[in-house]
């Protein structure tokens, strides 16, 4: 299995793409979020994917830097279904609010002819807190991260018995996530900026974490591999070097600060 990072940046970045990624199990792919626009199609192509391969998609929450790229995916899927150039089916997962927004936007911006397969071949699936589904051949449990802003879900995927990958969304950890995050082989966690630059970027005012915060958490939860994302881009040229230097003071597992399009073997 592998993890392909399509984007690593927060909502306002211009030097990289917004946070989104793909988990692959051989030829099957699970795409999480879509970033803020049609650049998602470029990122998928640059990563070596055909966008048509994204048959399972999960949208964590309604913020535009996660949701608008999914509208482009829906457009491509539905238009090609209508043209007879898309075989089979696809599924988009999300909590009730996300699914309702996606369906409403699609209804407003696409023609009735284009949306005739919405809900038929492009399935819009509402998931609940604690609900388990099998996706790309692996058990996946969705959970509410108890966001202080827009309602947001994360997920935990069982890679093999006793080993899991957990995504905590793009807000600071909440103790309600402990049952999913603790002892994860892989944990994806947001790190808005360096703790040493918190005065400049003001992560706490935006309800985000620093590298130090995320790494202290990874240490406390006994995480084997910690992946930091959803960052600022002012330090893009030295981001990896700087984040690793701060993070390794507080976390002693395997620390990753990926760049856009990086691939991590799981």
C-alpha atoms as one frame of an Amber mdcrd trajectory, in Angstrom:
protein
   0.000   0.000   0.000   1.077   3.581  -0.532   0.075   7.115   0.387   0.341
   9.804  -2.298   0.259  13.365  -1.013  -1.503  15.528  -3.602  -1.302  18.719
  -1.546   0.237  19.809   1.753  -0.893  23.405   2.263  -3.471  25.225   4.330
  -6.389  27.192   2.889  -4.486  30.255   1.658  -1.323  28.794   0.162  -0.067
  29.803  -3.283   3.262  27.911  -3.381   1.731  24.440  -2.999  -1.724  22.848
  -3.260  -4.290  22.517  -0.476  -4.177  19.390   1.677  -5.504  16.223   0.011
  -4.134  12.735  -0.591  -4.744   9.261  -2.004  -4.329   5.884  -0.280  -3.698
   3.075  -2.754  -4.053  -0.666  -2.292  -2.559  -2.024  -5.503  -4.922  -0.821
  -8.264  -7.627   0.496  -5.907  -7.566   4.078  -4.639  -9.190   6.038  -1.809
  -9.051   9.811  -2.327  -9.418  12.132   0.666 -10.552  15.700  -0.067  -9.997
  17.602  -3.302  -8.394  20.906  -2.462  -9.817  24.207  -3.613 -10.300  23.885
  -7.381  -9.640  22.160 -10.688  -5.933  21.986  -9.835  -6.917  18.615  -8.366
  -6.949  17.246 -11.916  -3.384  18.506 -12.470  -2.199  17.033  -9.166  -3.704
  13.637  -9.931  -2.120  13.608 -13.379   1.248  14.735 -12.012   1.098  11.939
  -9.440   0.608   9.402 -12.222  -3.100   8.793 -11.652  -5.950   8.792 -14.111
  -8.723  10.763 -12.393 -11.121   7.972 -13.430  -9.289   5.659 -11.012 -10.643
   7.607  -8.021 -13.702   5.410  -7.362 -13.883   6.019  -3.595 -13.696   9.607
  -2.308 -14.109  10.979   1.222 -14.745  14.649   1.999 -13.831  15.601   5.549
 -15.741  18.896   5.804 -17.259  21.801   3.908 -14.388  24.303   3.882 -13.617
  25.399   0.327  -9.962  24.316   0.431 -11.196  20.738   0.846 -14.517  20.688
  -0.980 -14.302  22.628  -4.254 -11.937  20.182  -5.918 -14.588  17.524  -5.324
 -17.065  19.543  -7.395 -14.631  19.253 -10.296 -14.334  15.518  -9.715 -18.124
  15.238  -9.716 -18.324  17.244 -12.918 -15.785  15.028 -14.663 -17.391  11.810
 -13.429 -20.967  12.800 -14.257 -20.174  14.339 -17.642 -18.200  11.305 -18.724
 -20.884   8.960 -17.462 -23.360  10.901 -19.593 -21.061  10.687 -22.635 -20.531
   6.963 -22.242 -16.814   7.402 -21.537 -16.877   6.377 -17.861 -17.487   2.738
 -16.972 -18.876   1.518 -13.683 -19.641   3.470 -10.534 -18.049   5.778  -7.976
 -18.821   6.667  -4.357 -18.391   9.884  -2.380 -18.536   9.606   1.425 -19.105
  12.407   3.900 -21.216  13.428   6.862 -24.755  14.654   6.213 -23.905  18.354
   5.804 -21.096  17.719   3.305 -23.183  15.395   1.140 -26.093  17.855   1.106
 -23.800  20.715   0.009 -22.199  18.666  -2.760 -25.577  17.580  -4.106 -26.897
  21.144  -3.992 -23.897  22.644  -5.792 -23.961  19.926  -8.450 -27.656  20.613
  -8.996 -26.975  24.326  -9.432 -23.919  24.217 -11.708 -24.539  21.101 -13.806
 -27.400  20.459 -16.205 -30.198  18.017 -15.471 -28.823  15.806 -18.219 -25.399
  15.758 -16.595 -26.734  14.952 -13.130 -28.998  12.086 -14.177 -26.481   9.574
 -12.754 -26.117  11.412  -9.436 -27.310   8.973  -6.795 -27.476   6.152  -9.341
 -23.931   5.495 -10.530 -22.245   8.267  -8.573 -23.331   7.293  -5.072 -23.490
   9.967  -2.376 -23.116   8.142   0.936 -23.744   9.757   4.324 -21.568   8.265
   7.073 -22.151   8.581  10.803 -19.757   8.982  13.718 -18.202   5.583  14.434
 -19.530   3.974  11.245 -17.373   1.340   9.565 -17.190   0.694   5.822 -14.961
  -1.474   3.675 -13.048   0.706   1.199 -10.326  -0.508  -1.178 -10.474  -3.830
   0.637  -9.732  -2.374   4.087 -11.971  -1.616   7.110 -12.403   2.148   7.511
 -14.035   3.783  10.534 -15.247   7.378  10.212 -15.389   9.594  13.285 -16.376
  13.104  14.348 -13.268  15.121  15.309 -15.464  17.527  17.351 -14.384  20.572
  15.402 -14.841  24.028  16.884 -15.625  25.336  13.398 -17.355  23.415  10.594
 -18.417  19.874  11.451 -15.582  17.591  10.399 -14.926  13.863  10.237 -11.646
  11.982  10.250 -11.109   8.278   9.674  -9.025   5.302  10.719  -8.100   2.530
   8.257  -6.974  -0.924   9.366  -3.982  -1.635   7.119  -3.576  -5.117   8.565
  -4.527  -6.692  11.899  -3.147  -4.520  14.691  -1.883  -1.782  12.366  -3.871
   1.297  11.417  -3.587   4.622   9.654  -5.499   7.498  11.235  -6.354  10.916
   9.811  -7.338  13.525  12.398  -8.521  16.187   9.958  -7.139  19.735   9.940
  -7.776  20.885  13.502  -6.037  20.209  16.822  -6.516  16.807  18.424  -9.541
  16.232  20.631  -9.470  13.547  23.330 -12.557  12.001  21.717 -10.201  10.844
  18.934  -7.941   8.894  21.283  -9.604   5.546  20.643  -8.709   5.909  16.958
  -5.395   7.770  17.077  -3.571   6.067  19.942  -1.023   3.436  18.871  -1.574
   4.185  15.191   1.168   2.931  12.918   0.555   6.075  10.816  -0.970   9.345
  12.013  -1.697  12.300   9.720  -1.950  15.531  11.689  -2.070  19.213  10.812
   0.859  21.477  11.706   0.036  25.026  10.683   3.507  26.395  11.400   6.556
  26.106  13.618   6.025  26.738  17.318   8.981  29.086  17.033   7.004  31.185
  14.543   3.643  31.085  16.305   3.761  34.833  16.942   3.980  35.391  13.188
   1.387  32.882  11.965  -0.971  32.895  14.995  -2.092  29.255  14.727  -4.018
  29.235  17.978  -6.214  32.133  16.904  -7.108  30.050  13.831  -7.557  26.907
  15.942  -4.578  25.062  14.519  -1.513  23.284  15.878   2.205  23.910  15.608
   4.855  21.356  14.704   5.752  21.111  18.406   2.118  20.459  19.380   1.645
  17.747  16.762   4.919  16.045  17.668   4.228  16.095  21.400   0.890  14.491
  20.600   2.488  11.803  18.421   4.888  10.977  21.254   2.101  10.819  23.828
  -0.126   8.611  21.672   2.676   6.164  20.890   2.479   6.769  17.153   5.075
   4.946  15.044   5.006   7.255  11.990   3.803  10.873  12.099   2.972  12.833
   8.933   2.609  16.620   9.199   0.507  18.547   6.664  -1.882  21.504   6.204
   0.960  23.962   6.712   1.855  27.531   5.804   3.916  28.059   2.631   6.050
  31.074   3.513   8.854  28.666   4.425   8.221  26.365   1.451  11.854  26.189
   0.290  13.121  25.125   3.718   9.861  23.880   5.231  10.899  20.249   5.436
  14.283  21.006   7.000  12.854  23.484   9.508   9.852  21.380  10.535  11.945
  18.239  10.986  14.442  20.147  13.136  11.743  21.408  15.499   9.680  18.226
  15.474  12.504  15.846  16.341  13.004  17.644  19.643   9.605  16.371  20.778
   8.904  13.178  18.810  11.132  10.125  18.534   9.273   8.068  15.952   9.531
   8.397  12.180   8.631  11.978  11.263   7.521  12.976   7.763   7.098  16.491
   6.365   6.086  15.682   2.778   6.111  17.900  -0.267   3.284  17.897  -2.797
   3.286  14.678  -4.871   5.494  12.758  -2.427   4.738   9.039  -2.145   5.067
   7.192   1.171   5.105   3.386   1.326   2.775   2.176   4.061
